[in-house]
């Protein structure tokens, strides 16, 4: 038994040695990997910043004086309008589904997410057909004996795009608001009831203020999708910042102008992200850990129940059912009803591409999250946040931001090989599938990252230590302990990533190899070339694939409850 | 006996803004002993445990295990190479593995037959042979703890660390596990260091106790040493209830309102001092024969004894004296009683 007298032995050399030692603990394969991920993902932003400093071109001045105002106005007009409608549809249905009993409530819980399976541009194409002079609505009215004229149901304009986008994108608001309501509503409802408040008053005075952070988070996802969209606005002839990027890149062939257009779009994105962060303040999205009590739902009168059921059916019918029926109809009358080899190749191309991206993306996410878990100091946590930033950058911006350095690299390597080795080589990275997969991962890493991270968070903090103390190094611990425990998270991350890649349009259009088509680009091209019935088959494949995760994930959620 | 673990001048700072979580800790753990690390939450005891395991790295200082430096300048042996067993607070049994698989997990470097032999040996120690094929969610709290203990013991570590081993158990089970843990560790001859915030755990299970306060080691010694001869006021108060009596040291002894206490060699004359005395070292007596008197004003029933509060008539300095009585002792609040202080059990500290 001894209690030594403490002595201060802080001499300079021990501090210095300590620093080297700390450096060694910080720089290791895991942290280097995380750092490389963040650097690669930052490529598009770095490119844009670099070229911004270079200064604008004459084309840009011309664009800025003529069309830029219209582009910005249209983009912001769409953002505001779609936010308004998705707010109304998403929040109302989320509240009704989580707190009220009505006919088919359980069905609506997951069916209201269905429109998420359909890309906006496909719905836009379908509705252009539905309201066309030769479409079903006009035919029906003519059959009834009215001749309303070609322009009566004019939806191919900015208002039309706005409504269509709203009915496709409201599930983002619905899902996040509903999660919040389900977590919070039993306490809120009980408190509200005990204080004698009716459902409407409880909704406006308690639920809405409390759920605000979740609703705004949902709305910001909606806004990102609106700004990302190229297909729907292009098809409807609406000029936005995103179509502006395409115009500068393809039609004008002006890299600097495309970059400046990207920069304006990113300014809008960062403004919105900033607003979201500012309003969120200190509110957090942590899951409610206490076991949620079975909720005593409001039981409205029969008449009200019918009204609620109708209200909840509307978004599913408009956002999913009608466009899908129209596509099935087109598919039925089209020539490619029977699967031919070229269609099979198209499907296998798309699926292979999506599967490759999905496996690579999930692996990157998994290693990234695990290295943050192993070395959880501040820089690593920032790298993790940074790596998921791609989801808020529009696909067209990522494509431009990656294509430029890839082209530059190809140019350099071709020159090098020709000059020194007299070798001719085509594209190495730009316009190759490798470049495309890389761009997909930059854009969609967050999609795989969050499910994996969430399932990591559900495991005990002690497992890593417990395994290491038993003599098992980190890499083997990941394989033996964590991967078996978080496989649901890995699978759902992979599935969501797969579907997102399959649906992706703007980035693919810019970065795909010459003459290479995915289901998405093919459907869009055919529809743009007035071969809309032929576009139905690839569109339907995309939709069917998109439904799979919705059903699987809703099953998973209900099993957990 | 030879120390198996030597901790020298360990300091840990988590960030520059916060103070030291641990400051200049020096501690030896002897072979075969059970050492309890106690302290309030936030005193740094779990941090010290994690430093020993290698799950954290210290800002300064060295740790030697079995004569081998595991932490020092330019040296950091990762946890998987330290050969230390650890039982985590929530046991951290891998949920996708059975008890047997959990134990085998740590036996990966042994050949098959000896691993098999070792598995049965540790299962026998913790009396879990019949439950070897169960998953952790199929086990009770006590069984989970025994499984975690078996898993930690299986690779034959130099010592094992236990983080709050009893905090998830309640009442009867806790008492039973204290006994079991001690006998398992003693029978297997394992050196153990365990962290607890519960003084009863520490007093009843350990061979020695180290008390931490705000990252500093206050005292280390046998349970009896710490309880009866605390070296400072904090230790005295941490291990149990105390009565504090103010006094003044003179050459005849320490003068207090409750009489004169024998001098202590550590205390200089002419100083304000504080005397601590535990409730069980104060006896009630008849009013006539006792020099000290007081009024009973509060009593609380503790099951096996009564804790009685008494307002002494002689003094204004402590407003009350707490003493322990047998549960069956009749107590009438408001009665004047006599009492006697057992001066040999008094501890004297400078009053700052």
Interface residues (C-beta under 8 A of the other chain):
Chain A: X1 X2 X3 X4 X6 X7 X9 X10 X14 X17 X18 X20 X21 X25 X460 X462 X463 X465 X466 X467 X468 X469 X470 X471 X472 X473 X480 X481 X484 X485
Chain B: X9 X23 X24 X26 X28 X50 X53 X54 X55 X57 X59 X60 X73 X74 X76 X78 X79 X80 X81 X82 X83 X84 X85 X86 X88 X89 X90 X92 X94 X95 X96 X105 X106 X108 X109 X151 X152 X155 X208 X217 X219 X220 X221 X222 X225
